[in-house]
Amino acid sequence: MDPFISRGSNQVKMRREVVLVGRSNVGKSTLFRSLTGKNVRVGKRPGITLAPTEFQLGRLIYVDMPGYGFMLRRGSAEQERVKDVIVRYIEEHSSTILVAVEVIDASSFLEIADRWEKRGEVPVEVEMFGFLEELGLDPVLAANKMDRIANPDQALDWIVDRLGMPSPWTQWSDRVAPISAKRGEIEALQAIIHARSQSRS
């Protein structure tokens, strides 16, 4: 993606967005705060973020999207409305999204995916990752809460397999970032964002 639009002899900078998407309560807002330094409302109750939150840091605009899926005290109609907001935003901004980051709770991802598949349904996080790929956004997986996992490499191998990326996960170091947002251990994701920013500048 070219970050500039030519207008005669002038070049006008386009928006360059880093968009965080993910299921409710996976730590997106905590990650957003760690990446940007901006204080945002975070909490243990799913559904705190209900609209996109933006913050510009240097040449990049970071966007924290609402969480999709279960939200306490919010009905299915409201949950679907939020999901529509996310999908519509990504579709409309696909040309200016530099990095689409799907944030997952790596400690519960496999259990939840198993539950969905036993019902004969595609896990919502797998569906979202596929949606981002279909738009040509080359999504990045931020595997959050890695501090809760006893065998990180094995867990990540299983996770990338579910998302259609053959293991071992280490061959996807440009797309998979093991992190712990709560502990501020986000260097792997920052490195991917920096690399993409440099390669597309």
C-alpha positions as CSV (number, residue, x, y, z in Angstrom):
1,M,0.0,0.0,0.0
2,D,1.4,3.4,-1.0
3,P,1.1,5.8,2.0
4,F,1.0,8.8,-0.4
5,I,-1.5,10.0,-3.0
6,S,0.1,12.0,-5.8
7,R,-1.7,15.3,-6.7
8,G,0.2,17.0,-9.4
9,S,3.6,17.9,-7.9
10,N,2.3,17.5,-4.3
11,Q,2.1,14.3,-2.2
12,V,-0.7,14.0,0.4
13,K,-0.2,11.6,3.2
14,M,-2.8,8.9,3.6
15,R,-4.0,7.6,6.9
16,R,-1.8,4.6,8.0
17,E,-3.8,2.6,10.6
18,V,-2.9,-0.1,13.0
19,V,-6.3,-1.7,13.8
20,L,-6.8,-4.0,16.8
21,V,-9.7,-6.4,16.6
22,G,-10.7,-9.4,18.8
23,R,-13.2,-11.1,20.9
24,S,-14.4,-9.2,24.0
25,N,-12.2,-9.4,27.1
26,V,-9.0,-10.7,25.3
27,G,-7.0,-7.6,26.4
28,K,-7.3,-5.3,23.3
29,S,-7.6,-2.1,25.3
30,T,-4.8,-3.1,27.6
31,L,-2.7,-3.7,24.5
32,F,-3.8,-0.4,23.0
33,R,-2.7,1.4,26.1
34,S,0.7,-0.4,26.1
35,L,1.3,0.4,22.4
36,T,0.2,4.1,22.6
37,G,0.6,5.2,26.2
38,K,-3.0,6.5,26.0
39,N,-5.1,5.8,29.0
40,V,-8.3,4.0,27.9
41,R,-11.0,2.5,30.0
42,V,-10.3,-1.2,30.6
43,G,-12.0,-3.7,32.8
44,K,-12.8,-7.3,33.5
45,R,-16.4,-7.0,32.2
46,P,-16.7,-7.8,28.5
47,G,-18.1,-5.0,26.3
48,I,-16.4,-2.0,27.8
49,T,-15.3,-0.7,24.3
50,L,-18.4,-0.1,22.2
51,A,-17.0,2.2,19.5
52,P,-13.6,2.6,17.8
53,T,-11.0,4.5,19.8
54,E,-8.2,6.3,17.9
55,F,-4.8,7.6,18.9
56,Q,-2.1,9.0,16.6
57,L,1.4,8.1,17.5
58,G,4.0,9.5,15.1
59,R,2.8,8.6,11.5
60,L,0.5,5.8,12.6
61,I,-3.1,5.9,13.8
62,Y,-3.8,3.2,16.3
63,V,-7.5,2.0,16.4
64,D,-9.0,0.0,19.2
65,M,-12.1,-1.7,17.8
66,P,-15.0,-2.9,20.0
67,G,-14.8,-6.5,21.1
68,Y,-17.1,-8.9,19.3
69,G,-18.9,-11.9,20.8
70,F,-20.3,-12.1,24.3
71,M,-20.9,-8.9,26.2
72,L,-22.4,-8.9,29.7
73,R,-25.9,-7.5,29.9
74,R,-26.1,-6.9,26.2
75,G,-28.5,-8.9,24.0
76,S,-27.8,-10.7,20.8
77,A,-29.1,-7.8,18.7
78,E,-26.6,-5.4,20.3
79,Q,-23.8,-7.9,19.8
80,E,-24.6,-8.3,16.1
81,R,-24.7,-4.5,15.8
82,V,-21.2,-4.2,17.2
83,K,-20.0,-6.9,14.9
84,D,-21.5,-5.1,11.9
85,V,-19.7,-1.9,13.0
86,I,-16.4,-3.7,13.1
87,V,-16.8,-5.4,9.7
88,R,-18.0,-2.2,8.0
89,Y,-15.1,-0.2,9.4
90,I,-12.5,-2.7,8.2
91,E,-14.1,-2.9,4.8
92,E,-14.3,0.9,4.4
93,H,-10.7,1.4,5.7
94,S,-9.0,-1.5,4.1
95,S,-7.0,0.8,1.8
96,T,-5.5,2.7,4.8
97,I,-5.0,-0.2,7.2
98,L,-1.2,-0.8,7.4
99,V,-1.5,-3.6,10.0
100,A,-4.6,-5.5,11.0
101,V,-4.0,-7.2,14.4
102,E,-6.3,-9.9,15.7
103,V,-5.8,-10.1,19.4
104,I,-6.6,-13.4,21.1
105,D,-6.5,-14.8,24.6
106,A,-4.0,-17.6,23.8
107,S,-4.8,-19.3,27.2
108,S,-8.4,-19.9,26.2
109,F,-8.4,-19.8,22.4
110,L,-8.3,-23.6,21.9
111,E,-10.9,-24.4,24.4
112,I,-13.3,-21.9,22.9
113,A,-12.6,-23.0,19.4
114,D,-13.3,-26.6,20.4
115,R,-16.6,-25.6,21.9
116,W,-17.7,-23.8,18.7
117,E,-16.6,-26.7,16.4
118,K,-18.5,-29.3,18.5
119,R,-21.6,-27.2,17.8
120,G,-20.7,-27.5,14.1
121,E,-19.8,-23.8,13.9
122,V,-16.7,-22.0,12.7
123,P,-15.0,-20.4,15.7
124,V,-15.6,-16.6,15.6
125,E,-11.9,-15.8,15.9
126,V,-11.1,-18.2,13.0
127,E,-13.8,-16.5,11.0
128,M,-12.5,-13.0,11.7
129,F,-8.9,-14.0,10.8
130,G,-10.2,-15.5,7.5
131,F,-12.2,-12.3,6.8
132,L,-9.1,-10.2,7.3
133,E,-7.2,-12.5,4.9
134,E,-9.9,-12.3,2.3
135,L,-9.5,-8.5,2.3
136,G,-5.8,-8.9,1.6
137,L,-4.8,-7.4,4.9
138,D,-2.2,-10.1,5.8
139,P,-3.4,-10.1,9.4
140,V,-1.1,-10.3,12.4
141,L,-2.0,-12.5,15.3
142,A,-1.2,-11.0,18.7
143,A,-1.3,-14.1,21.0
144,N,-2.0,-12.3,24.3
145,K,-1.8,-13.7,27.9
146,M,1.2,-15.9,27.1
147,D,2.3,-15.6,30.7
148,R,-0.5,-18.0,31.6
149,I,0.7,-20.8,29.3
150,A,3.0,-23.6,30.5
151,N,4.2,-24.7,27.1
152,P,4.1,-21.6,24.8
153,D,5.6,-23.2,21.7
154,Q,3.2,-26.2,21.7
155,A,0.2,-23.9,22.3
156,L,1.2,-21.5,19.5
157,D,1.7,-24.5,17.1
158,W,-1.8,-25.6,17.8
159,I,-3.2,-22.1,17.5
160,V,-1.6,-21.4,14.1
161,D,-2.8,-24.7,12.8
162,R,-6.4,-23.7,13.6
163,L,-5.9,-20.5,11.7
164,G,-4.7,-22.2,8.6
165,M,-1.0,-21.6,9.1
166,P,1.0,-24.9,9.2
167,S,3.2,-25.3,12.4
168,P,5.7,-24.7,13.7
169,W,4.6,-21.2,14.6
170,T,8.2,-19.9,14.5
171,Q,8.1,-19.8,10.6
172,W,5.4,-17.1,11.0
173,S,7.4,-14.7,13.2
174,D,6.4,-11.9,10.8
175,R,2.7,-12.6,11.5
176,V,2.5,-14.1,15.0
177,A,3.4,-12.1,18.1
178,P,3.4,-13.8,21.5
179,I,2.7,-11.1,24.0
180,S,1.5,-10.3,27.5
181,A,-0.1,-6.8,27.3
182,K,-0.8,-6.7,31.1
183,R,2.9,-7.1,31.8
184,G,3.9,-4.8,29.0
185,E,5.7,-7.5,27.1
186,I,4.7,-6.5,23.6
187,E,8.1,-6.3,21.8
188,A,7.3,-9.0,19.3
189,L,4.2,-7.1,18.1
190,Q,6.0,-3.8,18.1
191,A,8.8,-5.3,15.9
192,I,6.2,-6.5,13.3
193,I,4.5,-3.1,13.2
194,H,7.8,-1.4,12.8
195,A,8.9,-3.8,10.0
196,R,5.7,-3.2,8.1
197,S,5.8,0.5,8.6
198,Q,9.4,0.6,7.2
199,S,8.7,-1.7,4.2
200,R,5.6,0.2,3.1
201,S,6.9,3.7,3.8
